[in-house]
Amino acid sequence: MNPPPWAAGLIDDIKSIKQQVSKIDKIEESVNKITLKLEQLEIQVRTMETSFNFTNEQFEET
C-alpha cells in the first residue's frame, strides 16, 4: 500500500533526517575520542614539563 502523495514527502524527509542524525552521532563519537586522546596527551606533556623542571632545578643546584 502506497502512502498518499502528501505523506511520501514527509516520509522522505524523515528518512533524510535519520541519516543526518546518524552521521552527527558518528562525528560526535569521533570528537569525543579525539578529546580523550588530547586530554591524555596534555597529562603526558605536563608530566614531562614537571620532570624537566625538577631535573633542571637539580642541575642548577649543583
Sine and cosine of phi, psi and omega as CSV:
sin_phi,cos_phi,sin_psi,cos_psi,sin_omega,cos_omega
0.00,0.00,0.81,-0.58,-0.02,-1.00
-1.00,0.04,0.63,-0.78,0.05,-1.00
-0.94,0.33,0.37,-0.93,0.06,-1.00
-0.88,0.48,0.42,-0.91,-0.05,-1.00
-0.81,0.59,-0.64,0.77,-0.02,-1.00
-0.92,0.39,-0.47,0.88,-0.02,-1.00
-0.99,0.13,-0.47,0.88,-0.03,-1.00
-0.87,0.50,-0.67,0.74,0.04,-1.00
-0.89,0.45,-0.66,0.75,0.03,-1.00
-0.90,0.43,-0.65,0.76,0.00,-1.00
-0.89,0.45,-0.69,0.73,0.04,-1.00
-0.89,0.46,-0.66,0.76,0.03,-1.00
-0.89,0.46,-0.67,0.74,0.00,-1.00
-0.91,0.42,-0.66,0.75,0.05,-1.00
-0.88,0.48,-0.67,0.74,0.02,-1.00
-0.89,0.45,-0.68,0.73,0.03,-1.00
-0.88,0.47,-0.67,0.74,0.01,-1.00
-0.88,0.48,-0.65,0.76,0.02,-1.00
-0.91,0.40,-0.66,0.75,0.00,-1.00
-0.92,0.40,-0.65,0.76,0.03,-1.00
-0.90,0.45,-0.63,0.77,0.04,-1.00
-0.88,0.48,-0.67,0.74,0.03,-1.00
-0.91,0.42,-0.66,0.75,0.02,-1.00
-0.89,0.46,-0.65,0.76,0.03,-1.00
-0.87,0.49,-0.66,0.75,0.01,-1.00
-0.92,0.39,-0.64,0.76,0.04,-1.00
-0.90,0.44,-0.69,0.72,0.01,-1.00
-0.88,0.48,-0.66,0.75,0.02,-1.00
-0.89,0.46,-0.68,0.73,0.02,-1.00
-0.90,0.44,-0.69,0.72,0.01,-1.00
-0.89,0.46,-0.64,0.77,0.03,-1.00
-0.90,0.45,-0.64,0.77,0.04,-1.00
-0.91,0.42,-0.67,0.74,0.02,-1.00
-0.90,0.44,-0.67,0.74,0.01,-1.00
-0.87,0.49,-0.70,0.72,0.02,-1.00
-0.88,0.48,-0.70,0.71,0.01,-1.00
-0.90,0.44,-0.62,0.78,0.04,-1.00
-0.91,0.41,-0.63,0.78,0.04,-1.00
-0.90,0.44,-0.66,0.75,0.04,-1.00
-0.90,0.43,-0.65,0.76,0.03,-1.00
-0.90,0.44,-0.64,0.77,0.03,-1.00
-0.88,0.48,-0.66,0.75,0.03,-1.00
-0.89,0.45,-0.68,0.73,0.01,-1.00
-0.90,0.44,-0.66,0.75,0.00,-1.00
-0.91,0.42,-0.68,0.73,0.02,-1.00
-0.89,0.45,-0.63,0.77,0.04,-1.00
-0.89,0.46,-0.68,0.73,0.03,-1.00
-0.90,0.43,-0.66,0.75,0.02,-1.00
-0.89,0.46,-0.69,0.73,0.01,-1.00
-0.88,0.47,-0.70,0.71,0.01,-1.00
-0.89,0.45,-0.69,0.72,0.02,-1.00
-0.88,0.47,-0.72,0.70,-0.01,-1.00
-0.89,0.46,-0.65,0.76,0.02,-1.00
-0.90,0.45,-0.73,0.69,-0.01,-1.00
-0.89,0.45,-0.67,0.75,0.00,-1.00
-0.89,0.45,-0.67,0.74,0.02,-1.00
-0.90,0.43,-0.65,0.76,0.02,-1.00
-0.90,0.43,-0.63,0.78,0.00,-1.00
-0.92,0.39,-0.64,0.77,-0.03,-1.00
-0.94,0.35,-0.43,0.90,0.00,-1.00
-0.97,0.26,-0.35,0.94,-0.04,-1.00
-1.00,-0.02,0.00,0.00,0.00,0.00
